[in-house]
Each structure stands twice: as C-alpha cells, then as structure tokens.
Amino acid sequence: MKIRPLNDRVLVLRTDQEEKTKGGIIIPDTAKEKPQEGKVVAVGSGKTDEKGERIPLEVKEGDRVLFGKYSGSEIKVDGVEHLIMREDDILAIIEK
C-alpha cells in the first residue's frame, strides 16, 4: 500500500527502542515507553499561505526526526504501525 500525506502532514515510522539499558538491565515490554524518534517515510506537498502559494516542508523522506510523546495519529500500513502528523508536531531533525 502506498500512502501520500496531504498538505503539511508527514508519515513517520517509529524507530525501535533499546531493550537494554547501558548498565545491561533488560527492560520488560510493560515498562517500555513508545519512542519519540522516527524516520520520515512520506511527506505532503506543503502548506498554502494566504496568497494560495505552496510553502514546501522542511523535512524530507529519509530524515530522522524527534516528535512529541502524544503527537500524531497512529495508523497501520501493511501491518506496520506508523504515525501521521503535521510538520508542526515535529520538534527537530536529527543530523548525522
């Protein structure tokens, strides 16, 4: 299935969280929090301003991003859980 977000929305795949702490303690599934980091899978065409012109998004496909804990809406694409959110919900782009 192929999804193309509309306007200023972004489709994000959460990255897996570490199952061990740095000290070697294994974290059980019940104690894990959902990661706030992900990879941008698809982006919309951008916002429209008052004049009707498109403002392109700053994020692009393949970017690693940080987002708020309760940001976006969860959807399943081909059985894999993704988030769809507005670009405003993205807090930062992680640069390598």
Residue pairs with C-beta under 8 A, 6 or more apart in sequence:
1 77
1 78
3 11
3 42
3 77
3 84
4 42
4 44
5 11
5 42
5 43
5 44
5 84
6 44
6 45
7 44
7 45
7 46
7 47
7 48
8 44
8 46
8 47
8 57
8 86
8 87
8 88
9 43
9 44
9 84
9 85
9 86
9 87
10 40
10 42
10 43
10 44
10 57
10 59
10 65
10 84
10 85
10 86
10 87
10 90
11 40
11 41
11 42
11 43
11 77
11 82
11 83
11 84
12 38
12 39
12 40
12 41
12 65
12 67
12 72
12 82
12 83
12 84
12 85
13 38
13 39
13 41
13 80
13 82
13 83
14 34
14 35
14 37
14 38
14 81
14 82
14 83
15 35
15 37
15 38
15 39
15 64
16 35
17 27
17 32
17 33
17 34
17 35
18 27
19 26
19 27
20 26
20 27
21 27
33 69
34 69
36 66
36 67
36 68
36 69
37 64
37 65
37 66
37 67
37 94
38 64
38 65
38 67
38 83
39 62
39 63
39 64
39 65
40 59
40 60
40 61
40 62
40 63
40 64
40 65
41 61
41 82
42 61
43 57
43 59
43 60
43 61
44 57
45 54
45 56
46 54
46 55
46 56
46 57
47 54
47 55
47 87
48 54
48 55
49 55
57 87
58 87
58 93
59 65
59 87
59 90
59 93
63 93
63 94
64 93
64 94
64 96
65 90
65 91
65 92
65 93
65 94
66 90
66 91
66 92
66 94
67 83
67 85
67 89
67 90
67 91
68 89
68 91
71 83
71 85
71 89
71 90
72 83
72 84
72 85
72 89
73 83
73 84
73 85
74 81
74 82
74 83
75 81
75 82
75 83
75 84
76 82
